[in-house]
Structure formats: C-alpha cells, structure tokens
Amino acid sequence: MAIILGISFVLVFYTIRRSLLPLTELTQLASRMADGDVNQPILAHTKDEIGELAEVLERMRISLKTAMERLMRR
C-alpha cells in the first residue's frame, strides 16, 4: 500500500509541476511586458487554456509594441 501511495504522490507532483511551468513562464513574460520589454515573443506550446492565454498575451504584446512604436515616431 505504501508503494502505491508513494507512486501516486510522485505522479501527482509531476503532473502539477508540469502544469505550473508554463504559467510560471507566462508570468515572467507578462512581467517583462509590464516593465516595457515587448520584444520577446510569447509562444503557445499547447492547445488548452494555457495555450489560449499565451496567444492572448502575444496579441497584447504585439499591440503594445505597435502603440509604443507609434508614440516614438511622434
């Protein structure tokens, strides 16, 4: 029973860690955008909700970059 519990714990830990890594990356990229760095593309690696979030953040990055470039030309 202890072996099954141990294996279950490892699988759950791995699954949670794997799910959170893309969110950590997106958080770091969003923070960089907030600091004015809009040059780093945000790539969607999945087709789930996290991938959708990455796509939306990439559209926002492009919009911010375009707006900043327009302001610089004035």
Backbone bond lengths (Angstrom), bond angles and torsions (degrees), N, CA, C in turn:
res aa  C-N    CA-C-N  psi(-1)  N-CA   C-N-CA  omega(-1)  CA-C   N-CA-C  phi
1 M - - - 1.455 - - 1.533 111.28 -
2 A 1.337 115.71 -39.86 1.461 119.90 -179.46 1.533 110.58 -64.74
3 I 1.322 117.15 -35.02 1.465 120.77 179.41 1.530 109.95 -65.67
4 I 1.317 116.52 -43.75 1.475 120.72 179.23 1.525 109.85 -63.37
5 L 1.323 116.62 -42.36 1.467 120.74 178.32 1.527 110.37 -63.20
6 G 1.315 117.52 -41.80 1.461 121.56 178.63 1.520 111.92 -63.99
7 I 1.311 116.75 -44.82 1.469 120.82 178.32 1.528 110.09 -63.53
8 S 1.318 116.76 -41.60 1.470 121.05 178.34 1.520 110.55 -61.05
9 F 1.320 116.71 -43.36 1.458 120.91 179.53 1.530 110.36 -60.85
10 V 1.301 116.93 -45.62 1.473 120.83 -179.61 1.525 110.32 -62.66
11 L 1.317 117.49 -43.68 1.466 120.74 179.58 1.525 111.86 -63.61
12 V 1.320 116.56 -42.93 1.467 120.36 178.64 1.524 109.87 -64.42
13 F 1.325 117.19 -45.61 1.462 121.23 179.17 1.526 110.55 -58.65
14 Y 1.319 117.36 -46.51 1.461 122.12 -179.60 1.529 110.92 -62.32
15 T 1.315 116.66 -43.39 1.462 121.02 -179.32 1.524 111.52 -64.04
16 I 1.316 116.43 -44.78 1.467 119.96 179.41 1.518 110.39 -65.16
17 R 1.309 116.85 -45.22 1.471 120.45 179.83 1.520 110.87 -61.07
18 R 1.301 116.24 -42.95 1.467 120.56 -179.90 1.530 111.10 -64.42
19 S 1.324 116.77 -35.11 1.464 121.22 179.21 1.521 111.55 -72.41
20 L 1.321 117.77 -34.11 1.454 121.06 -174.68 1.525 114.05 -83.89
21 L 1.304 118.60 -23.75 1.468 120.58 -178.80 1.530 112.93 -57.98
22 P 1.335 119.40 -45.66 1.474 118.32 177.74 1.528 112.07 -63.09
23 L 1.327 117.60 -34.33 1.466 119.83 178.32 1.519 111.03 -67.52
24 T 1.312 116.74 -37.32 1.462 120.50 177.05 1.520 110.11 -63.20
25 E 1.321 116.32 -43.55 1.464 120.69 179.09 1.526 110.96 -63.46
26 L 1.330 117.16 -44.43 1.461 120.33 179.35 1.525 111.36 -64.54
27 T 1.318 116.60 -37.75 1.467 120.57 178.10 1.525 110.31 -62.72
28 Q 1.318 117.03 -43.27 1.464 120.77 179.23 1.532 111.15 -64.20
29 L 1.317 116.62 -42.17 1.469 120.00 179.45 1.529 111.02 -66.86
30 A 1.331 117.39 -40.22 1.465 120.58 177.80 1.529 110.47 -64.56
31 S 1.301 117.08 -37.36 1.463 121.16 177.61 1.524 110.88 -64.83
32 R 1.323 116.36 -40.17 1.464 119.91 176.80 1.525 110.73 -63.44
33 M 1.335 116.60 -39.73 1.468 119.46 177.09 1.523 110.37 -62.55
34 A 1.324 116.97 -41.46 1.461 121.11 179.17 1.524 111.32 -61.50
35 D 1.324 116.15 -28.62 1.467 121.26 178.08 1.525 112.32 -86.04
36 G 1.339 117.25 0.26 1.463 120.96 176.19 1.510 115.06 102.24
37 D 1.314 118.36 -3.00 1.468 121.26 179.17 1.525 108.57 -88.04
38 V 1.332 115.23 101.92 1.468 120.11 -177.92 1.524 111.70 -112.51
39 N 1.320 117.13 19.05 1.463 120.94 -176.99 1.521 114.45 -93.23
40 Q 1.313 118.08 -16.72 1.467 121.60 -177.72 1.528 110.30 -84.94
41 P 1.326 118.97 112.09 1.467 120.49 178.58 1.535 111.20 -62.07
42 I 1.313 114.84 147.82 1.461 121.28 177.71 1.519 106.82 -110.03
43 L 1.309 115.67 114.98 1.455 121.27 -175.28 1.516 110.85 -101.22
44 A 1.323 115.85 137.56 1.466 121.50 175.08 1.522 108.00 -89.79
45 H 1.325 115.76 122.34 1.459 120.18 -178.97 1.524 112.75 -99.49
46 T 1.324 116.42 -10.22 1.463 120.40 -177.31 1.524 109.63 -134.62
47 K 1.323 115.60 170.30 1.465 121.02 178.48 1.533 111.92 -107.16
48 D 1.327 116.86 12.19 1.457 120.40 -179.12 1.530 109.77 -92.11
49 E 1.332 116.84 -163.25 1.456 121.71 -177.87 1.527 111.71 -62.33
50 I 1.317 117.29 -34.96 1.457 120.11 178.94 1.531 109.84 -67.85
51 G 1.315 116.91 -38.30 1.460 120.68 175.13 1.519 111.72 -64.26
52 E 1.319 116.46 -39.70 1.472 120.47 176.29 1.518 110.70 -62.30
53 L 1.325 116.41 -43.03 1.462 120.66 178.25 1.525 110.24 -60.95
54 A 1.318 117.48 -42.27 1.464 121.31 178.19 1.527 110.49 -61.67
55 E 1.315 117.54 -41.86 1.467 120.91 179.28 1.526 111.12 -63.79
56 V 1.323 117.37 -41.48 1.464 121.49 179.25 1.527 110.16 -66.18
57 L 1.336 116.85 -42.68 1.459 119.72 177.98 1.528 111.31 -63.94
58 E 1.325 117.68 -35.54 1.464 120.61 177.22 1.525 110.93 -66.23
59 R 1.336 117.03 -41.33 1.475 119.37 176.29 1.526 110.30 -62.66
60 M 1.332 116.73 -40.47 1.460 120.76 178.85 1.533 110.05 -65.04
61 R 1.328 117.07 -41.12 1.465 121.12 178.85 1.532 110.85 -60.13
62 I 1.331 115.58 -44.52 1.469 119.83 179.92 1.522 110.55 -64.38
63 S 1.327 117.33 -42.23 1.471 120.81 178.60 1.517 111.27 -63.12
64 L 1.328 116.76 -43.64 1.466 120.11 178.45 1.522 111.51 -63.80
65 K 1.319 116.52 -42.09 1.459 120.81 179.63 1.526 110.74 -62.12
66 T 1.332 115.84 -43.93 1.464 120.62 178.91 1.526 110.57 -62.29
67 A 1.323 116.92 -45.30 1.463 120.96 -179.95 1.533 110.80 -63.37
68 M 1.323 116.67 -41.16 1.462 119.88 179.08 1.526 111.21 -65.31
69 E 1.338 117.00 -39.85 1.466 120.42 178.60 1.513 111.17 -64.69
70 R 1.336 117.24 -38.57 1.474 120.44 177.57 1.518 110.90 -63.81
71 L 1.311 117.02 -42.92 1.460 120.83 179.42 1.523 111.40 -63.96
72 M 1.314 116.95 -38.02 1.468 120.38 -179.21 1.519 111.99 -67.50
73 R 1.342 117.41 -28.67 1.464 120.73 -179.30 1.528 111.99 -76.39
74 R 1.308 117.66 -17.61 1.478 120.21 -177.96 1.480 112.46 -76.68
